[in-house]
Amino acid sequence: MTTTKYDTHRLMTIGEVSQRSGVPISTIHFYEEKGLIKSTRNAANHRRFRSYVLRYIAIIKIAQLTGISLADVKKTLGEYPEDAKLSVDAWQSISSHWREDLNQRITYLIRLRDELDSCIGCGCLSMDSCPLRNPNDFLGAQKSGPVILERELDVERDSLLPAFQDLHSIKIEES
């Protein structure tokens, strides 16, 4: 993973970071609290951020827009030195990893969407029985709700579980 050293003397106030990144100061505090970004303190004990933090915030914002968890962002950014600006190569590596996760989620969501367009799997509340998938309401005797859909989605989710297991095991440390 390629990184490039950044000018560590170029420091920004939290207001400058907020203005440049488009992220509220409270969100910057939150990201710092969760260990996603780092700051230093000057002699007056004011926060100062190295300018590479703007790239980290951009990555965090992109990740959030695509549904990547902050825990996964923290894990991914933690693989790089704190005083390094992420290079184009590093971003390619990160986005490639996230692309795989997104593709799996997209596949799952498409399947869910397609199932919703058809019979959702009886046990539905609109009828006692469905001649196609639930003759004589045998599913209603087992469980309420969309039994077939839930069963199919559980199987699909379980098949995807190994890919997401590491994401669920990550906990963002409290400061």
N, C-alpha and C positions, 0 to 999 in steps of 0.2 A: 504494500500500500504506500503510495507515494504521497509525501507531504512536503510542503515548502516552508522554511522558516519565515516568520513574519517579523516586521520591525516591532520589537517589543517596547520601544520607546514611544510609539504612537498610542496615546491613551485617550479615551473618550469618557465624558461624564455620562451618567445614566440618562439624562435628558437628551444628549446627543444621540445615544444609542436608540432611544425611543423614537426620536424624530427620524433618524435615518432608516430604521427598520420598520416603522409603522406599527410598532407594538407598544401598548401602554406600559408605563413604568411599573405598574403593579404586576404585569405579566413577566416583565424582566426579573423582578424580585422573585416571582414564583419559579421561573426557570432556574435562577441561581439557587434558590432554596432546595430544589429537587436535584441539583448537581448537573444540570444540563449545560450550564455556562458558568464561567468563573470571573471573578473580579479581583482587583487588588485594592488596597487603601492607600491614600496619599497621607502626607504628614498631618493634615487636618482631619483625618479619618473619613474622608469622602470616598465613595466607590469610584473606581476608575476601571474601565474595560478596555482591553486591547481590541484594536479594530477588527481583528479576525472574528470576533464574536458576532459581527453582522452576518457573516456567512453561516455560522452555526444557527443563528436565529432564523435565517432564511430556510435552512434545512428543516428545522423544527416546524416552521409554518407549512412547508410543503408536505411533510410527513403527516401533520394533523389534517390537512385537506384531503389526504388520501386514506385516512383512517389508521395510519400507523400509530401504535401506542407510544406514549412518552417513555415507557419502560424500554421499548425496543430502540427508540432514538438514543436514550442514555447508554444502552449497551453498545450500540454501534459507534457513537461518538467517543465512547470510552476506549475504543481500540486505537485511537490516535493520540499523539502527544498533546498535552494541554496548550503548549506554546506554538502550535503549528496551524497554519492556514491550510485548509483542505484543498488539495489540488483537483484538477479536472479528472485525473485518474482515480483519485480517492472517491470523488463523487460518482464516477462510473461504477465503481465497485459497490458502493452503498446502494445506488439506485437499482443495480442489477439484482441484488439480494432482495430489496423491497419489491421489485417487479414480480418476482416469483411468488411472494406472499399475496400480492394484489391479484395476480392471475388466479390463484386458488380461491380467494374470496369472491372474485367475479364469477367463477364457475359455479360456486355454491349459490350465489345470489341469483344467477340466471336460472338455475334449477328451481330455486324457490319461486321465482317469478312465473316460470312455466307451469309449475304445479298449481299456483294460484289461479291461473287462467282456466284450468280444467277443474274437475271435481277435486275438492280439497281433502277428500279422504273420509267422508262420512263420520258419524258421530256428530256431524254438524247439527245445529239446532233447527235447521229449516225443514227437516223431514225425519220421519221415524225409520225409513229404510230407503236404500238406493238399490234398484234392481241390478245395477252394474257392479258396484263394489261392496255393497252391504245388504244383501238380501236378508229379510226378516230381522234387520237391526241387530245382527250378532255382535257387531263392534260396540254398540251402545251398552251391551251387557258387560263388556270388558272394561270400558273406560269412557269418560265423556270427552268431548272435544274432537278435533280433527285427527283421529287415531292413525289412519294410514299415512297421512302427510307427516305427522310427527315421527312415526316409526321410520319412514324413508329418510327424513331429514336427519334423524339421529344416526342412522347407518352412514349417511354421507358425511356428517360432522365427525363421526368416529374415525372414518377413513382419512380425514384431513387432520385429525388430532396430532399425529406425530409432528407435522409441520408447524403447528402452533404451540406445541407443548413448551418449548423453551421460552416463548413469549409470555405464557401464563405463569411460569415459574419466576420470572423477574419481578422483583418488587422495588419500587423507587424508594430509596432510603430516606427516612425523615431526618431533617437536620437537627 
